Amino acid sequence: MRQLVLAVCAIGIAAVGAGATADRALAGSLCVGSGAHCFATIQAAVDAANDGDFIHVGPGTFVGGITIDTSVKLIGAGAGATTISGGGPVLTIGDADAPSEPTVAIKGATITGGVNTAAPALGGGIYVPASSNGRGATVTISDSVVTGNHAAPASADPGCGGLPAALGSGGGIDNAGAMTLTNVLATNNEAGSNVASDADGGGIMNERGATLTLRNSVVSGNVVRVTTPNGRFAAGGGIFTRKGSTLTIHASVVNGNTVDYATSVPADDLCGGFAQAGGIKIGGDETTTVTIRNTAISGNSVLATSSNGDLIAFAGGIDDDGSLVLLDSTVSNNRVSGTSEASVFLDAGALEIDGAAVISNTRFTDNSVSATAPSGSALSQAGAILTATPDLVITGDSVISGNSASSTTVTGSAIVQGGGILNGGSLELRNTPVGDNTATASGPSGIAQGGGIWNSALLDEVSTVQLTLRDSAVTHNALNGSPGITLQGGGLFTTFPVTLKDSLIATNTPDQCYGC
């Protein structure tokens, strides 16, 4: 990852007239800062600017809460020198529902300290609202940092079943326009609050119909958080891209983001919800298109608890309800962890696929799912990948290794399915070894199935399941269970025919295959 450029922009200053406002230093160029004849605030410079003007911001900390409704280039003295702080959000780019929106470039600045307490709270650091035609401003941000911002609604209205409803979205950035981030850090932002029922996009929210491109950027340490008694939904600790949007990520990092979910509304309640997608949430349907290349999605978490009733959580790394192309990347050390005194249902430590997906040259390693239900049933599925789509998912030249799924209960039933992969749809592995994955069930009764791969129908999902292995080995996977646990298929568990072409299932524990 290239370091952020900390470049100081030299500014030529022309003669300035007296009064509260400053004239332009040069035609098309304004300045903000402590220098003679510069504007004292960024907002004053923006208000004085015309389309196409440059606004050079010197070193120092400048007041946020700024609205940019003119097509300008805002150039700081470097992310380590120029800080724009405060407001809710710090920057609003464009006017909501305007017939046309500006084109804005931002370079060399840190955007921080934004706290948006509106209901809904859209964007703690940067907010790009939709135009009257849908698409908001065109925004490019480079060599900058978006950190320490909050989309934190302060009040709630009645929602489903009379339960309180409040949304926090896009802790760092909420984008309804066309946005490109190059060499940008989006870190330690948060969506949600103590009253929020819903929290989405801890680092970045990409709204319906919007486009977002990340190049050589980092989305790290962001959080979506809901808590009792209002919390019901939380998704996309790092990035959430909604239905009909476009997301492209190249040569970037999405790591260490968290969905922090505490609920008192049972998952099986008509108004109940779930936690999902510690790293990236791909929402909607196949009109949502996502391409991820040469990127690390690592160390993201879904951490879920319920104080009342059943709990559902899934997708530690990526949840795909749209159309995903994942190339030349790593998805590692992501996890889903859930605890409830009732029953717990968890899946997909790395990736859940409910839409379309093509995967190539990608490593899925050391991801995990861990369900704990002392007094109820504990179900964990797919230490790495879960597929539940009738669309053929092709995974080629990849690795699924060292992943784990575990279920623990004291008095209930412990069920674990698929230490590496759970296929409930149509999946083809090409030159993709599945090895050293584990599935462990601890409890007085239960089952552990498919240390490497579990291949069967999921309730209310795809009825016909297809699995093809081409030039792919399923080896050194293992099932573990306490006394009373039934172990089936150390390498592969299946209830459907499996197509093997130049593939091997061997050296698994305690057996190779159940149902073959």
N, C-alpha and C positions, 0 to 999 in steps of 0.2 A: 504494500500500500504506500503510495507516494505521500510524503508529508505535506500538510497544508502549506500553501504558499503564503509567506508573510511578507508581502511586498508593499513598500511605502510609495504612494503615488505623489509625484511632485506636481505642484499646482502653481500656475502663474496667476497672479492676482493683479487686476487692473484697478483703476481709480474707483472709489466707492463714494456714493453720496451719503449725506447725513440722514438720520432717522432710524426708525426701529427695524427697517428692512435693508438688506444689502443688495446692490446691483450685481449683475453677473461679472465674475472675474474675466471671463472671455466669452465670446458668443457661444452659447450652448454649454457653458461650464459654470457650475456653482460650487461653493465650498461650505463646509460645516465644521466648526471647531473653534479653538481659542485664538486662531490667527486673526490678524487685523482684517476687518471688513468681511469676515465670514459670518454666515448665519449661526445663531446660537443653538438651534434645534434642527433636527432632520425634517420635522413636519413643516417648519417655516420654509425650508429650501424646497421641499416637494410642492408646497402651495405656490411658490414663485416660479416653478419650472414649467417649461413647455415640452411637448412631446419630442423625444430624441435627445434631451439634455443629459449631461453627465452631472452627477452630484458626488463630489469627492468629500469623504468624511474622514477627518483627521483622527489621531490617537485620542483615546479617552472613552468615557462611558456616557452614553446619550440616552435620553428619555424615550421609552417605547410608547405603545399605544398609538401608533402611526397608521394613517390610511394613505396608501399610494394609489391614486386614480389617474395618474399620468404615465405615459410611456417614458420611463427614465432608466438610466444606469446608475445604480448606487454603489459606489466603490469605496471601501474602507481601507484603512492602512494596514490591514492584515488581521486575521482572526485572533491573534494574540495581542493586538493593539487597540482595535476598535470594537467596542461592545455597545449593543443596543439592548436596553434592559427595562423590563416592567411593562405594564399594560395587560390588557386581556382581550385579544392577543397582543403580542409585541408589534407585529406587522399585519395589517389587513391589506391585501393587494386586490384592487378592484372594488366595484360596488355591486352588492347583491341585486340581481334582477335587472341590471342595466342592459340596454340594447347592445352595447359593445364594451369590451374590456381592454385594459392596457396590456402592453408588452413590457415586462420589467426584468432587468438583470441586477443581481446582487452579488458582490464579490468582496472577499476579504473582511468578514465581520463575524462576530459572535452574537447570536440572538438568544437571550436568556431572561429568566425571571418573569415570564408571562404567566398570569393566572386568570383563566377565563372561567367565571362562575355563572355564566348564563345558563338557561335551560331551554334548549340543549346547549352544551358548551362545545363549540366547534373550533378547535385549534387553540392551543395554548401559546405557541410561539409564532406560527404563521398561519393565517387563514386566507384562502383563495376562494371566495364565494362563487356560486354559479351565476351566469348571466340570465337574461330573460329567455335566451335560446338554449340554455343548459350549460354550455362550455364557458368556463371562467377565463381569467387572465392567462396569458402565456408568460411563464416565469422560468428563468434560469438562475440557479444559485451555484456558485463555485468558490472553492477555497475558503469555506466558511464552516461555522459550528452552530448547531441548534441544540441547546442543552438546558436542562433544568427548568422546563416549562410544564404547565399543568392545564389540562382541560377538566375542570372540576366543578360540576354543577352544584349550586348551593341550595337548591330547592327542588321539590318533586311535585308532580301533578298526579291525579288518579289515573291508573292504567288498567291493565288486564285484571279482571276480577276485583277492581277497586284497590289493587296493590299500588304502591307508589311507583312512579315511572320518571326516570331522569337519565339523560344520556351524556356521557363525556366521550368525545371523539377527537382523535388526533392530538395527543399530548404535545408533540413537537410541531407537527404540520397537519393541517386539514386542507386538502387540495381538491377543488372541483374544476380546475383548469388543465392546462398543458404544462407540466413542470418537468424540468431536467435538473438533476443534482449531480455535480461533478466535483470530486474531491471534497466531499462534505461529510462531517461527523454529525449524526443525529443521535445524541446520547442522553441517558438519564432523564428522559421526559416521562410524563405520567398522564394517563387518561383514567378518569374515575374519581370518586370521592366517597365520603361516608354515607351520602344519601343517594348515590347513583344506583340505579337498577341495572344499567347497561354501560359497559365500557368497551370501546373499540379503538384499535390503533394506538398503542402506547407511544410509539415513535412517529409513525406517519399513517394518516388515513387518506386513501385515494378514493374519492367519491364516485358515485355512479356516472358513467360516461366520461370520466376524466382520464388523462394519460399521465403516467409517471415513469421517468427513466432515471436510473441510478448508475453512475459510472465511477469506479474507483472511490467508492464511498463506504462508510461504516454506519450501521444502525445497531446500537449496542446499549445494553443496560436500561432499556425502556420498560415500562410496566403498564399493564391495564389492571385496575383493581376495583373490585366491588366487595362489599361486606354485608353482614347481617344488619338490620332485618330486610333491607331493600334489595340486595344483590341477587340478580337472576341470570344475567348473561355477561360473559367477558370473552373477548376474542382479539387475536392479533397483537401479541405483546410487542412485536417489532413493527410490522406493517400489516394493514388491512386494505385490500382492494375490493371494491364493491361490484355488484352486478353491472355488466356492460362496460367496465373500465379496462384499461390496458396498462400493464406493468412490465417493464423491462429492467433487468438487473444484470450488470456486467462487471466482472472483476471487482467484486465488492464483498463485504462481510456483514452478515446478520447474526449477531451472537450475544448471548447473555441477556436476552429479553425474557420477560416473565408475564404470564397470566396468573394473577393472584386472586383466587376466587373463594369467597366464603359465603355460603347461602344457608337460609333457614326455610326455603321453599322447596319441597320435594320435587325431584326431576319428573316424577309421573303426575304431578299436579298439572292441570290444564294451563296454568300460567307459569309453570316451572321452566327452568332453563338449563344451561350447561356452560362449561368452560372449554375453550378450544384454541389451538394454534399459538403456541408460545412464540414462534418466529414469524411466520407469514400466513395470513388468512386470505385465501382466494375465494371470494364470495360469489353468490348468484348462480350462474349456469355457464354454458359453454360460450356465451357472448363475452365472458370475462376471459381475456387472453393474457397469459403470463409467460415470459421467456426469461429463464435464469441461466446464465452461462459463466463459467469460471469464477464461481462464488462459493464461499464457505457459510453454511447455515449450521451453527454449532452452539452448544451450551444453552439453548433456549429451554424454557420450562413452562409446563402447566401444573400449577400447585393448587389443588382443590380440596375443600372440606365442606361437609354439610352437617349442621347441627340438628337437622330434622328431616328424616326421610332419605330416599335414594339419591345417589349422586352419579352424574355422568360428566366425563371429561375425556378429551382426546386430542391427538395431533401435537406432540411436543415441538416438532420442527415446522412442518407445513401442512395445512389443510386445504385440499384442492377440490372445490366444487365447480371449477370452471374448466379451462383448457390450459394445461401446463406443458411446457417444453423445458426440461431440466438437463443441462449439458455440462460436462467437464467440471463438475462441482463436488463438494463434500457436504454430507449431512451427518453430523457426528455429535455425540454426547448430548443429545436432546432428550428430554424426559417428560413423562406424565406421571404424576403422583396424586393419589386421592384417598381420603379417609372419611368414613362415616360410620355411625353406630348402626345404621340400616345397611342397605346393599350398595355396592360400588361397582360401576361399570366403566372401564377405561380401555383405550386402545391407541395404537399408532405412536410409538415413541418418536419416529422420524417423520413419517408422511402418511396421511390418509388421502386416498383417491376416490372421490365420488363423482368426478367428471371425466374428462379426457386427459391423457398424459402420455408423453413420450420421454423416455429417460435413457441417457447414454453417457458412458464414461463417468459415472458418479459413484462415490463410495458412501455407503450407509454403515457406519461403524459406531459401536458403543452407545447406542440409543437404548432407552429403557422405558418400561411401563410397570408401575407398582401399585397394586390395589390392596387396601387394608380395610377390613370390615369386621371388627371383633365379634359383633353379634349378628351379622347378616351374611349374605353371599358376596364373595369377592370374585370379580371377573376381570381378567386382564388379557388383552389380545394384541398380537403384532408388536413385538419389541421394536421392529423397524418400520415395515410397510404394511398397510391394509388397503386392499382394493375391493371396492363394492360398486362397480360400474359394469354395465354390459358392454361398454366400449372396450376394444382390445387395447390393453396397456402393454407396450413393448419396452422391456428394460434390457439394454444391450451393453456389453463391455463394461460392466459395473461389478461392484462387490457388496455383498450383504454379510457382515461379519461382526462377531462380538456383541451382538444385541441381546437384550434379555426382557422377559416378561415374568412377573411374579404376582401371586395372589396369596393373601394371608387372612385367616379368620380363626377365631377361637371356638365358636359354637356353630357356625354356619357351614356353607359349602364353598370350597376353594376351586376355582376353575381358571385354567390358563390355556390359551390356544395360540400357537405360533410364536416361538421364540424369535424367529427372524421375520417371517412373512405370514400374513393371513390373506388368502385369496378367496373372496366371495364373489368374484366376477369373472373376467376374462383376462388372463395374464400369460405372457410369454417371456421367458428368460432366455437371453442369447449370450453365451460366453459370460455368464454371471454366476460365480460360485456363491453358495450359501453355506457358510461354515462358522463353527465356534459360537453358535447362538445357543441360548438356554431358556428353558421354560420351567418354572418352579411353582408348585402349589403346596401350601402349608395349611393344614386344617384337619378336622376329624373325618371329613369326607370330601370327595370331589374328583376332578380329572385333570390331567395334564396331557395335552395332545399337540404333536407337531413341534418338536424341538427346533427344527429348521423351518418347515413350512406346514401350515394348516390350510387345507383345501376343501371347502364345503360351503353349503348355502347358508347365508345369514338370514335371520328372520326378517320378513318384509322387505328384503332386498332382491337381488337377482336370483331367479329360480334355477337357471342353468349355469353351471360353473365350469370353466375351461382353464386348464393349466397345461402349458407346454414348456418343456425344458430342452434347449438346444445347446449342446457343448457346454453344459453347466453341471457342476458337481455339488452334491448336497452331502457334506462330510463334517465329522467332528462336532455335530450338534448334540444336545443332551436334554433329557427330561429328568426332573427331580421332583420327589413328592414325599410327604410324611406318610407314616402308616395309615392306611385307609384311602389313599389317593390312587386312582387307576392311571397307569402310564400307557400311552398309546402313540407310537410313531416317533421314535427319537429323531429320525431324519425327516419323515413326511407322514402326515395324517391326511387321508382323503376319503371322501364318500362318492367321488366321481372318478371316471377314468382319467388317467394322466398320460400325456404323450411325452415319451422320452426319446430324444434323438441324439446319439453320441453323448449321453449324459450318464452320470454315476451317482448312486446313493449308497454310501458305505461309511464304515467306522463311526456310526452314530450310536448313542446310548439311550435306553437299554436295548432298542431294536432299530431296524432300518426304516420299516414302512408299515403302517397300519392301513388296510383297505386297498392295497395295490393289487 
